[in-house]
Amino acid sequence: MMKGYVDRVFGAGFSFRALRDRDRHPFLTGKRLLSFTSSGTSRPWLEEQGAWLSLKTIFDDYLRHAFSLEAAEHVHFDSIVDGLKPRFVEEHLFTVEQAARRLCAGLARRSASRH
């Protein structure tokens, strides 16, 4: 289901044959990929079940290759359940902010080195 959604949204106007053949995506080529995932259970449990590898495959490998993206970072939040304490949520939001800042700083450095 997730792959279908991604294909329809990111691949709009880009044929499935082009995705299969890994043609370079006209709008996304070279853009940096920053993935965020969450789960209701712990990462060690996901790893034991093989689900962690699945998350990384769909959110990192598939997206990167299918749409000609450059890998940046994958941030995962585990044990996301009802009733989280506000401090826990704030810590995760801070992690998102820091990841975005690192990505933007890297893009700024790359842009500056080209000029």
Secondary structure, 3 states (H helix, E strand, C coil): CHHHHHHHHHCCCCCHHHHHCCCCCCCCCCCEEEEEEECCCCHHHHHHHCHHHHHHHHHHHHHHHHCCCEEEEEEEECCCCCCCCHHHHHHHHHHHHHHHHHHHHHHHHHHHHHC
